[in-house]
Amino acid sequence: MAKKPIKVMCTAFRDGFQSCYGARVFTEDFMPAVAACVDAGITHFEAGGGARFQSLFFYCNENAFDMMDRFREVAGPDADLQTLSRGVNVVGLDSQPRDVIDLHARMFSKHGITTIRNFDALNDFNNLVDSGRSIKDAGLHHEVCVTMMALPPGCEGAHTPEFYIQTLRNILDADIPYDSVCFKDASGTTIPAYIYETIRQARKLLGDDVNIVFHSHETAGIGTVGYKAAIEAGASQVDCSIVPMSGGTCQPDIATLWHAMRGTDYDLGIDIDKLMEAELITKECMKDYFLPPEAKAVEPMIPWSPMPGGALTANTQMLRDNNLMDKYSDCIAAMREVVRRGGFGTSVTPVSQFYFQQAFNNVLFGKWNKIAEGYGKMVLGYFGKTPCAPDPEIVKLASEQLGLEPTDEKVVDLNDRDPKKGVDAAKKLLSDNGITDLSEENIFIAATCKEKGIQFLKGEAKIGVRKGAAQRETPEAAKGGADGYTVTVNGNSYGVQLKGDKALVNGKEYAVNVTDGISGKSAPDAAGGGNETEVKASVPGTVLRIGVAVGDSVSEGDELLALDVMKMETPVQAPCSGTVKTIAVGQSDKVNAGDMLVTIG
């Protein structure tokens, strides 16, 4: 009797990178691994989307569209290249109006993508209607998702087989066009018995011909067990990765599942010897990258605080960036209450980030003293309907702190009316920053990456990749030859060229005068004195934008600058009225708690 074939998508170069390296990997470094996988007979790859869109602009100083083009070139014309989309959020943390949702599908189709997996973290089918239609209208394969996780022990009200099948029925009843269905467990916590029963009922509901996919992680140590349960219940495809981006926070390795299914009635269709060659080449490609120890670990406590593999290392990388890694355990522990009181949205981006941001705030500022914007908007309904009603006390706090009333309007309707969102707003953002190339790609970058996208397009992006080999120079430094330097200050890399009495720093020209010895006042003395008020950073972060200049008059409460703190935009306001005397930081600078930012006289 012939064995039943089970399809496998290789997730190494999207979810693998996101789960193991915080999505911070240079394109050319992994292209030999893609080629090796093609030689091994792999034809279906996860090739972008999710955090692998923004991260290329934020950390790699690369264009994600260029990466997708290169992936297609190496994978060949016949490979199925798949990306991940977050429903109305597409590939960002913030939700978008219909014109940007449609632009997303058209741009990804243009740049070589054939399939888009589309999910909503709240399992609100309304958030999949417009995105699903746009994906199909762009000629792409639409893989619609139901998102899964286990509720922390002691909680109930959602995330059961009955809940998942009702979510699937809601999608079908809404006439959302689809080609395949995925059950996506980003935290790897779903109880295997629930997986089996959910897939069994879904197969009965959808019939024999629909491709049913199951996706999980090994974070909690039950990923392979879950895959076996899904396959035995009727799943026709699973997601697997390859070393070093496998196990731990990522998917089970293809070889691991191949071994687990030996002696059964199922066949993964893998040439294991060729796969082993591809895995060795991939390990060689990634040997110089910093692999966080938590990326390869099984964490038995994750079911109590369901942090997805794809968000776990992204968050620990940011904690390391800001010298806050000692807070990680406290933040994970604090997530339990945040999940319990937030309405049980699935812990997958962006909701997983909202959970972690709120847990982070609860640890640093005291419980519920500072509502994270994303978490607050979620409990207030601005990202859709949560599976269960959030705690009324938290809703009240969020409303008071954010100055927003709860809503039950559709997210896309709210966003279509928001003048700060959409294609026209993105065009204005580009023009206001002197960018004349209003290509659809640049419009989409501006709409989804905001200030950091603008920094990239202006040539001001900085590299934030942890790679053990020689540090890559910025383009400006590389051009300098003997006159060029890469200067790293407080973790920030600057390309510097000295030209007589001028210095080019990341492409900007400054007048300089260098003399022997030290003369003049030190910076603290120069900044101090008189009736000046020092404005210092209350938390570590990165300067996102500076809204004032030396000499500007400000009133108490005016925004001086904004910090990016764990992907949260955190404004720094003037504590008093006066005149800006000094600005001690520049855009994209990293700051620690207590660092001087601005003085006001």
Salt bridges, closest charged atoms under 4 A:
ASP15 OD2 - ARG14 NH2 3.36
ASP15 OD2 - HIS215 NE2 3.21
ASP15 OD2 - HIS217 NE2 3.37
GLU28 OE2 - ARG70 NE 2.69
ASP29 OD2 - LYS467 NZ 2.89
ASP29 OD1 - ARG472 NH2 2.89
GLU46 OE2 - ARG14 NH2 3.10
ASP69 OD1 - HIS111 ND1 2.83
GLU73 OE1 - ARG70 NH1 3.34
ASP80 OD2 - HIS44 NE2 3.50
ASP94 OD1 - LYS421 NZ 3.26
ASP102 OD2 - ARG106 NE 3.28
ASP130 OD1 - ARG98 NE 3.07
GLU143 OE2 - ARG117 NE 2.66
ASP179 OD2 - LYS136 NZ 3.01
GLU197 OE2 - ARG200 NH2 2.60
ASP239 OD2 - ARG117 NH1 2.66
ASP239 OD2 - HIS215 ND1 2.72
GLU284 OE2 - LYS287 NZ 2.73
GLU294 OE2 - ARG320 NH1 2.83
ASP321 OD2 - ARG24 NH2 2.88
ASP321 OD1 - ARG466 NH2 2.97
GLU337 OE2 - ARG341 NH1 2.90
GLU337 OE1 - LYS367 NZ 3.07
GLU373 OE2 - LYS377 NZ 3.11
ASP391 OD2 - ARG341 NE 2.97
GLU393 OE1 - ARG341 NH2 2.87
GLU400 OE2 - LYS396 NZ 2.61
GLU409 OE2 - ARG417 NH2 2.99
ASP413 OD1 - ARG98 NH1 3.03
ASP416 OD2 - ARG98 NH1 2.53
ASP432 OD2 - LYS428 NZ 2.71
GLU440 OE2 - ARG106 NH1 3.06
GLU441 OE2 - LYS110 NZ 2.70
GLU441 OE2 - HIS111 NE2 2.84
GLU451 OE2 - ARG545 NH1 2.77
GLU460 OE2 - LYS508 NZ 3.58
GLU534 OE1 - LYS536 NZ 3.72
GLU559 OE2 - ARG545 NE 3.13
ASP564 OD2 - LYS452 NZ 2.28
GLU569 OE2 - ARG545 NH2 2.59
ASP589 OD1 - LYS462 NZ 3.46
